[in-house]
Amino acid sequence: MPIITMTKRTRLLAVPAALALAMTAAACGDDETVVEEAEEAPGIQLVEGEQVTIEGEVQEVLDPYAFTIGEDETLVYGAEAFTVEDGDEVTVTGDVAVFTLADVETDYDLDLTDDLYVDYETELAVESDEVLVTSE
């Protein structure tokens, strides 16, 4: 299961299940349960504009500038070519943004293969500042 660290306070609103749990726990006065349950929520939960650090397995390398991570295949992209392979365990740090292929190509002066990004267009993704391979 991927591990996510947000540099700003974690917003339980990003996880609908955690929100329902928070309301239940608030009535009971058990804040520790809310945190534990939110951490156990499946998949990677992203909030646009947040800076995140994600640890997980590379699922698919799309090209030198993008790959997916975790069971829900969150897109990670950047201006610099990544040296990762399918199956690598990595730690990714970056900002959560809505992925738009045309904007990325313009911003980074890249010509990416459009067909590879159809499933990610207008979805939340991580614009990476740093990718560290923790094990291959």
Kinemage of the C-alpha trace (Angstrom):
@kinemage 1
@onewidth
@group {chain A} dominant
@subgroup {mainchain}
@vectorlist {calphas} color= white
{ca met a 1} P 0.000 0.000 0.000
{ca pro a 2} L 1.430 3.405 -0.912
{ca ile a 3} L 2.329 5.793 1.884
{ca ile a 4} L 1.429 9.467 1.494
{ca thr a 5} L 2.771 12.403 3.454
{ca met a 6} L 1.259 15.826 2.917
{ca thr a 7} L 3.282 18.860 3.915
{ca lys a 8} L 0.151 20.777 4.857
{ca arg a 9} L -2.370 19.423 7.356
{ca thr a 10} L -4.087 16.355 5.976
{ca arg a 11} L -7.547 17.255 4.813
{ca leu a 12} L -10.029 14.538 5.671
{ca leu a 13} L -12.409 16.074 3.149
{ca ala a 14} L -10.218 14.530 0.440
{ca val a 15} L -11.269 11.083 1.575
{ca pro a 16} L -15.065 10.798 1.654
{ca ala a 17} L -14.896 7.670 3.784
{ca ala a 18} L -12.626 9.450 6.230
{ca leu a 19} L -15.082 12.355 6.400
{ca ala a 20} L -17.897 10.069 7.453
{ca leu a 21} L -15.563 8.445 9.931
{ca ala a 22} L -14.503 11.851 11.268
{ca met a 23} L -18.095 12.817 11.980
{ca thr a 24} L -18.673 9.537 13.776
{ca ala a 25} L -15.443 9.850 15.764
{ca ala a 26} L -16.145 13.501 16.617
{ca ala a 27} L -19.348 12.418 18.248
{ca cys a 28} L -17.388 9.844 20.226
{ca gly a 29} L -14.431 12.149 20.931
{ca asp a 30} L -11.882 9.643 19.567
{ca asp a 31} L -9.490 11.642 17.317
{ca glu a 32} L -6.848 8.885 17.178
{ca thr a 33} L -9.275 6.517 15.465
{ca val a 34} L -9.909 9.073 12.703
{ca val a 35} L -6.199 9.363 11.916
{ca glu a 36} L -5.670 5.601 11.933
{ca glu a 37} L -8.681 4.950 9.676
{ca ala a 38} L -7.698 7.738 7.252
{ca glu a 39} L -4.231 6.215 6.942
{ca glu a 40} L -5.814 2.855 6.128
{ca ala a 41} L -7.988 4.274 3.315
{ca pro a 42} L -7.186 2.350 0.111
{ca gly a 43} L -5.317 4.002 -2.762
{ca ile a 44} L -3.611 7.325 -3.030
{ca gln a 45} L -5.806 10.281 -2.047
{ca leu a 46} L -4.738 13.530 -3.745
{ca val a 47} L -5.816 17.128 -3.136
{ca glu a 48} L -5.078 19.677 -5.871
{ca gly a 49} L -2.441 22.212 -4.813
{ca glu a 50} L -0.989 20.092 -1.986
{ca gln a 51} L 2.646 19.073 -1.932
{ca val a 52} L 2.916 15.338 -1.279
{ca thr a 53} L 5.485 12.625 -0.756
{ca ile a 54} L 4.374 9.194 -1.980
{ca glu a 55} L 6.149 5.884 -1.485
{ca gly a 56} L 5.152 2.987 -3.699
{ca glu a 57} L 5.861 0.699 -6.622
{ca val a 58} L 6.222 1.933 -10.193
{ca gln a 59} L 3.399 0.263 -12.106
{ca glu a 60} L 4.191 1.442 -15.629
{ca val a 61} L 6.782 3.708 -17.223
{ca leu a 62} L 4.933 5.646 -19.941
{ca asp a 63} L 8.004 7.426 -21.287
{ca pro a 64} L 11.149 8.995 -19.776
{ca tyr a 65} L 9.068 11.887 -18.355
{ca ala a 66} L 6.148 10.010 -16.794
{ca phe a 67} L 5.221 6.862 -14.922
{ca thr a 68} L 2.432 5.548 -12.727
{ca ile a 69} L 2.699 4.569 -9.078
{ca gly a 70} L 0.556 2.521 -6.698
{ca glu a 71} L -2.402 0.214 -7.191
{ca asp a 72} L -4.565 3.048 -8.517
{ca glu a 73} L -1.799 3.999 -10.997
{ca thr a 74} L -1.403 7.662 -10.057
{ca leu a 75} L 0.433 9.553 -12.800
{ca val a 76} L 3.788 11.124 -11.901
{ca tyr a 77} L 5.363 13.480 -14.445
{ca gly a 78} L 8.158 16.033 -14.631
{ca ala a 79} L 10.447 18.162 -16.771
{ca glu a 80} L 13.467 15.908 -16.242
{ca ala a 81} L 13.733 12.322 -17.483
{ca phe a 82} L 13.228 9.735 -14.738
{ca thr a 83} L 15.486 6.711 -14.361
{ca val a 84} L 12.870 4.276 -13.073
{ca glu a 85} L 11.647 0.901 -14.291
{ca asp a 86} L 8.440 -1.043 -13.786
{ca gly a 87} L 8.521 -2.637 -10.332
{ca asp a 88} L 10.957 -0.163 -8.725
{ca glu a 89} L 10.052 1.037 -5.237
{ca val a 90} L 10.246 4.837 -5.245
{ca thr a 91} L 9.665 7.907 -3.116
{ca val a 92} L 8.108 10.779 -5.081
{ca thr a 93} L 7.820 14.385 -3.885
{ca gly a 94} L 5.837 16.946 -5.836
{ca asp a 95} L 2.746 19.069 -6.205
{ca val a 96} L -0.692 17.687 -6.978
{ca ala a 97} L -2.102 19.208 -10.168
{ca val a 98} L -4.705 18.501 -12.819
{ca phe a 99} L -2.863 16.838 -15.704
{ca thr a 100} L -3.387 18.442 -19.104
{ca leu a 101} L -1.123 17.056 -21.817
{ca ala a 102} L -1.058 20.251 -23.890
{ca asp a 103} L 0.001 22.323 -20.862
{ca val a 104} L 2.748 19.874 -19.876
{ca glu a 105} L 4.108 19.780 -23.427
{ca thr a 106} L 4.124 23.590 -23.565
{ca asp a 107} L 5.490 24.163 -20.044
{ca tyr a 108} L 8.311 21.618 -20.423
{ca asp a 109} L 8.892 21.964 -24.185
{ca leu a 110} L 8.168 18.254 -24.743
{ca asp a 111} L 6.489 16.281 -27.514
{ca leu a 112} L 4.849 13.364 -25.725
{ca thr a 113} L 2.914 10.457 -27.267
{ca asp a 114} L -0.684 11.620 -26.891
{ca asp a 115} L -2.200 8.097 -26.884
{ca leu a 116} L -0.312 7.178 -23.712
{ca tyr a 117} L -1.992 9.968 -21.720
{ca val a 118} L -5.655 9.668 -22.745
{ca asp a 119} L -6.631 8.011 -19.436
{ca tyr a 120} L -4.888 10.717 -17.374
{ca glu a 121} L -6.181 13.853 -19.134
{ca thr a 122} L -7.836 16.201 -16.572
{ca glu a 123} L -7.119 13.751 -13.723
{ca leu a 124} L -5.140 14.623 -10.588
{ca ala a 125} L -1.461 13.730 -10.902
{ca val a 126} L 1.842 14.519 -9.185
{ca glu a 127} L 4.120 17.056 -10.862
{ca ser a 128} L 7.347 15.708 -9.438
{ca asp a 129} L 10.140 17.723 -7.871
{ca glu a 130} L 12.075 14.621 -6.833
{ca val a 131} L 12.001 10.856 -7.426
{ca leu a 132} L 14.241 8.547 -5.427
{ca val a 133} L 14.484 4.841 -6.212
{ca thr a 134} L 14.479 3.059 -2.835
{ca ser a 135} L 14.809 -0.484 -4.211
{ca glu a 136} L 14.908 -2.056 -7.657
